[in-house]
Amino acid sequence: MRTLMLFAAVLLASSHALAISNIESERPGLPEAGWGGHIELSLDGETGNSREETYTGAAKITFRRNNDIYLGIVEREYGTTRDIKDTDESFVHARWIHVLDERWATEGFIQWEEDEFDNLVSRSLAGGGGRYVVAQDAKVFSLSIGLGGFREREVLDLGSYEEKTWTWRINSYTAYQHRLNDQIVISATAYYQPSTDDFSDFRTLLDAALSVKLTDQLDLKVHYKVTHDSEPAKNLDADPPIDNKKTNTEYTTSLVYNF
C-alpha cells in the first residue's frame, strides 16, 4: 500500500510541460479521499534605477475516489518594467489519472495557455498516455517515465497576420523526486515533445524545484525552468520584426499554502 501511495502522489505531480510552475515538488503521500490542493503566490520586484514587478499566482485542486484522481490547475503571471507591461501569461490544465497497480497508471488531460510576449494567442490540446515507475523507495524517492501523445491547436500573433496550426505531438518525460528529510523535497523533470509530422519541430523542457516545509501547511519553493522551442514565433517582415529566442530560462521563489 505504501508503494501505491507514493506512486499515485508522484503521478499527480507530472501534470504538464511549458507551464509557469513545477508541481513535481509535491510531497510523497496519496491525498486523502475527497478534496485537497494548494495556493501558490510570488512577488518579485526592484526599485531605484530599475522598476520591475512580477506577480505569479497558481491554484491546484485535487479530488480522489479510490484509484481515480482528478486534478485541476489554474496559473497566472503578470509583470511590468518601468510601468510598461512585459509579462502576461495564463495557463489552465485538467487531468484524470487511473492507478492500475504499483507500477502502472493511465491518464487523460486537456490544457489551454496563452503568452502575449511569446506571441502565443492560444495553445489548446487534449491527449493521454501511460506512466511507469522505474524505481522507488516509499516516501523517499521515485523515478518514473511517461509516454503518450496529444492533439494540439496553436495560434500565433505574427504582427501582420495570425498563424494557426494543428499537429499531433508525442509526449515523453522522465520525472525524479527525492525527499532529503522531513522538511526538504527536490525534484526534476525533463520533457521531449516532437511533432509527428516533422521531428525537427520539437519542444523540450527541464524543470527543477526545491521545496522547504516551513509549517504543516506552508512551504517555500524555489523553481528553475529551461525551455527550448525549435520553431519559435518568427516574422522578420513585421514592424517591429518578430524573432523569438529558441531557448528561455525562468526562476521563481514562492510561498505555497496547502489545504
Backbone torsions as a table, in degrees:
resi	resn	phi	psi	omega
1	MET	NA	-40.0	177.8
2	ARG	-57.4	-42.7	-179.0
3	THR	-63.3	-42.7	178.9
4	LEU	-62.8	-39.9	179.7
5	MET	-62.7	-46.1	179.4
6	LEU	-63.4	-44.0	-177.7
7	PHE	-59.9	-46.3	-177.9
8	ALA	-66.1	-36.5	179.5
9	ALA	-66.2	-43.4	178.2
10	VAL	-66.8	-36.0	176.9
11	LEU	-60.4	-41.1	177.2
12	LEU	-57.6	-33.7	-172.7
13	ALA	-69.9	-29.9	-175.1
14	SER	-87.2	79.7	-173.4
15	SER	-100.0	-31.0	-172.8
16	HIS	-166.0	163.0	171.7
17	ALA	-114.5	160.7	175.7
18	LEU	57.9	35.1	175.2
19	ALA	-105.4	-178.2	-175.6
20	ILE	-77.5	-41.8	-175.4
21	SER	-121.4	166.3	-178.2
22	ASN	-111.4	114.1	178.7
23	ILE	-97.3	13.6	169.2
24	GLU	-67.0	-10.6	179.2
25	SER	-81.6	3.1	176.3
26	GLU	-55.8	142.7	179.3
27	ARG	-76.4	146.7	178.0
28	PRO	-58.6	154.6	177.2
29	GLY	124.2	125.3	179.6
30	LEU	-65.5	132.5	178.3
31	PRO	-62.8	151.1	177.1
32	GLU	-61.1	151.8	174.7
33	ALA	-58.3	138.2	-177.1
34	GLY	104.3	-148.1	-171.4
35	TRP	-98.0	150.7	174.2
36	GLY	-165.8	-178.3	177.6
37	GLY	156.5	-164.3	177.2
38	HIS	-154.6	162.4	174.0
39	ILE	-121.9	133.4	-176.5
40	GLU	-124.5	129.6	-177.9
41	LEU	-134.0	141.0	174.6
42	SER	-146.9	150.2	177.9
43	LEU	-139.4	121.0	175.7
44	ASP	-115.8	134.5	-178.2
45	GLY	-150.3	160.9	178.1
46	GLU	-150.3	137.2	177.9
47	THR	-126.0	172.3	-178.1
48	GLY	102.4	-130.3	178.8
49	ASN	-60.8	-32.4	176.7
50	SER	-118.2	138.4	176.0
51	ARG	-120.0	104.3	-177.8
52	GLU	-128.7	139.3	175.9
53	GLU	-141.4	131.9	176.2
54	THR	-134.5	126.9	179.8
55	TYR	-113.3	132.9	177.7
56	THR	-130.4	131.8	176.7
57	GLY	-136.3	142.9	179.2
58	ALA	-147.6	147.1	175.8
59	ALA	-136.2	136.0	177.5
60	LYS	-125.7	133.0	177.5
61	ILE	-122.4	134.0	176.1
62	THR	-124.9	151.8	174.1
63	PHE	-140.5	127.5	-179.6
64	ARG	-119.0	134.4	171.9
65	ARG	-136.2	108.0	-177.0
66	ASN	55.9	-121.0	-178.9
67	ASN	-95.4	10.0	177.0
68	ASP	-105.2	130.8	-178.9
69	ILE	-127.3	132.4	-179.9
70	TYR	-116.3	136.4	-173.0
71	LEU	-133.9	134.0	175.7
72	GLY	-131.9	138.1	-177.6
73	ILE	-135.5	136.1	172.3
74	VAL	-129.4	130.5	-179.4
75	GLU	-135.2	148.7	-179.1
76	ARG	-146.9	134.3	177.6
77	GLU	-134.6	132.8	-177.3
78	TYR	-142.6	135.0	-178.3
79	GLY	-148.8	155.2	177.1
80	THR	-134.7	153.0	170.6
81	THR	-129.2	121.4	-174.5
82	ARG	51.7	44.2	176.9
83	ASP	65.8	12.8	176.0
84	ILE	-108.4	125.2	-177.6
85	LYS	-62.1	129.1	177.4
86	ASP	-135.6	5.3	174.9
87	THR	-142.6	129.8	178.8
88	ASP	-159.1	95.0	-175.8
89	GLU	-131.1	145.2	175.2
90	SER	-138.2	152.7	-176.0
91	PHE	-152.8	134.6	176.5
92	VAL	-135.1	134.5	-177.7
93	HIS	-143.8	139.3	174.7
94	ALA	-134.1	139.5	-175.1
95	ARG	-145.5	143.7	171.8
96	TRP	-116.6	133.1	-179.0
97	ILE	-126.5	132.5	175.9
98	HIS	-121.1	116.0	179.9
99	VAL	-80.6	119.7	-178.7
100	LEU	-86.8	-46.0	177.3
101	ASP	-159.3	-162.4	-175.2
102	GLU	-69.3	-16.8	-177.8
103	ARG	-113.4	-33.5	-168.6
104	TRP	-113.3	148.5	172.3
105	ALA	-152.5	156.2	173.4
106	THR	-116.5	158.2	-177.6
107	GLU	-154.2	153.1	173.3
108	GLY	-135.0	150.7	-174.9
109	PHE	-153.5	157.7	169.8
110	ILE	-131.6	153.2	-174.0
111	GLN	-155.2	148.1	174.6
112	TRP	-142.9	140.9	177.4
113	GLU	-151.8	159.7	175.2
114	GLU	-144.4	152.1	179.3
115	ASP	-152.7	99.5	-174.3
116	GLU	-58.5	-39.5	-173.9
117	PHE	-90.9	6.7	166.3
118	ASP	-111.0	12.6	-179.9
119	ASN	62.0	21.9	-178.8
120	LEU	-95.2	105.4	176.4
121	VAL	-69.6	-44.9	176.9
122	SER	-165.7	148.8	170.1
123	ARG	-137.5	113.1	-179.9
124	SER	-119.1	145.3	-177.2
125	LEU	-154.8	159.8	176.0
126	ALA	-146.3	138.9	-177.9
127	GLY	-172.3	-163.8	-179.0
128	GLY	-173.2	-173.9	-179.4
129	GLY	167.0	-161.3	-180.0
130	GLY	-131.3	162.9	-179.1
131	ARG	-137.2	142.1	-178.6
132	TYR	-131.9	132.0	177.5
133	VAL	-86.9	114.2	-178.4
134	VAL	-76.6	-45.4	-178.8
135	ALA	-153.5	149.1	179.7
136	GLN	-163.7	156.3	172.3
137	ASP	-134.0	115.4	-169.9
138	ALA	-45.6	123.5	176.5
139	LYS	63.5	16.7	176.2
140	VAL	-120.4	-57.8	-179.6
141	PHE	-149.4	164.0	175.6
142	SER	-154.9	136.9	174.4
143	LEU	-122.7	121.0	-175.4
144	SER	-131.8	154.9	174.0
145	ILE	-127.8	152.6	179.6
146	GLY	-139.0	150.2	179.1
147	LEU	-147.0	134.1	179.0
148	GLY	-171.7	-155.3	-179.6
149	GLY	-159.4	166.4	176.7
150	PHE	-153.6	154.9	175.2
151	ARG	-97.2	129.4	-172.1
152	GLU	-124.1	137.4	170.7
153	ARG	-119.1	123.8	-176.9
154	GLU	-124.6	135.9	176.5
155	VAL	-123.0	120.1	179.8
156	LEU	-111.3	138.2	173.7
157	ASP	-93.0	106.5	-176.9
158	LEU	-104.8	30.6	174.9
159	GLY	83.0	-75.6	-177.4
160	SER	-86.5	-9.8	178.6
161	TYR	-163.9	167.5	174.8
162	GLU	-105.6	137.3	177.5
163	GLU	-107.1	123.2	-179.2
164	LYS	-117.0	128.7	-178.9
165	THR	-135.0	149.7	171.5
166	TRP	-119.4	138.4	176.8
167	THR	-157.8	155.7	168.9
168	TRP	-95.6	137.0	177.4
169	ARG	-126.5	143.6	170.1
170	ILE	-80.7	137.5	178.1
171	ASN	-116.3	105.9	178.3
172	SER	-124.3	143.9	-177.7
173	TYR	-155.7	158.9	172.0
174	THR	-127.4	133.1	-177.5
175	ALA	-129.8	131.5	177.8
176	TYR	-126.5	136.9	-179.7
177	GLN	-137.1	136.2	-177.3
178	HIS	-142.3	127.8	174.4
179	ARG	-92.7	111.7	179.8
180	LEU	-72.8	-38.9	175.9
181	ASN	-160.0	-167.1	-176.4
182	ASP	-67.0	-17.6	-176.0
183	GLN	-106.0	-24.3	-168.4
184	ILE	-121.2	129.9	175.4
185	VAL	-127.4	132.2	173.9
186	ILE	-116.0	153.8	-178.8
187	SER	-153.2	155.9	176.3
188	ALA	-150.4	139.7	179.9
189	THR	-136.8	137.6	176.9
190	ALA	-124.2	129.7	-179.5
191	TYR	-117.6	148.1	172.7
192	TYR	-137.6	121.7	-173.7
193	GLN	-132.7	83.4	177.5
194	PRO	-84.1	153.9	172.4
195	SER	-77.5	139.0	177.9
196	THR	-73.4	-18.2	177.9
197	ASP	-80.1	-30.0	-176.6
198	ASP	-156.5	106.8	-174.8
199	PHE	-70.8	-10.2	173.6
200	SER	-77.8	-12.1	174.5
201	ASP	-95.4	102.3	-176.0
202	PHE	-145.8	160.8	172.6
203	ARG	-127.4	143.2	174.8
204	THR	-129.4	156.0	179.8
205	LEU	-147.4	131.2	168.7
206	LEU	-115.8	119.0	-171.4
207	ASP	-128.2	120.3	-177.0
208	ALA	-130.0	151.9	-179.2
209	ALA	-151.6	150.3	172.8
210	LEU	-124.3	122.6	-178.5
211	SER	-117.6	127.7	-178.5
212	VAL	-117.3	124.9	-179.7
213	LYS	-78.4	119.3	178.9
214	LEU	-93.8	-44.6	175.4
215	THR	-139.2	-175.4	179.3
216	ASP	-61.2	-27.2	-175.5
217	GLN	-118.9	-9.3	-174.1
218	LEU	-118.0	129.2	178.0
219	ASP	-120.9	152.9	168.2
220	LEU	-108.3	127.2	-175.8
221	LYS	-123.9	130.6	173.0
222	VAL	-110.8	128.6	-169.2
223	HIS	-132.5	135.5	179.0
224	TYR	-132.7	136.5	-174.8
225	LYS	-139.2	137.5	172.9
226	VAL	-124.6	123.0	178.6
227	THR	-118.0	149.5	177.3
228	HIS	-138.2	127.6	177.7
229	ASP	-121.8	117.0	-176.5
230	SER	-67.4	-21.6	-179.1
231	GLU	-133.4	72.4	178.6
232	PRO	-71.9	170.2	179.4
233	ALA	-59.3	134.1	-177.6
234	LYS	-153.4	128.4	173.5
235	ASN	-157.1	93.1	-176.1
236	LEU	-71.5	-13.8	179.0
237	ASP	-86.3	-8.8	179.2
238	ALA	-72.6	163.6	178.5
239	ASP	-127.0	104.1	2.2
240	PRO	-76.4	161.0	-179.9
241	PRO	-60.5	145.5	177.5
242	ILE	-107.7	120.5	179.4
243	ASP	-150.2	75.4	-174.6
244	ASN	-69.8	150.8	179.7
245	LYS	-72.4	148.9	177.9
246	LYS	-77.0	-33.6	-176.2
247	THR	-117.0	132.9	178.7
248	ASN	-134.9	148.2	177.2
249	THR	-122.9	155.3	-179.4
250	GLU	-152.6	140.3	174.1
251	TYR	-139.8	143.1	-178.9
252	THR	-142.7	154.6	171.1
253	THR	-124.0	128.4	-173.8
254	SER	-144.6	161.5	172.5
255	LEU	-102.0	138.0	-176.7
256	VAL	-122.4	122.8	176.7
257	TYR	-103.5	119.6	-177.9
258	ASN	-98.4	139.4	177.9
259	PHE	-138.7	NA	NA
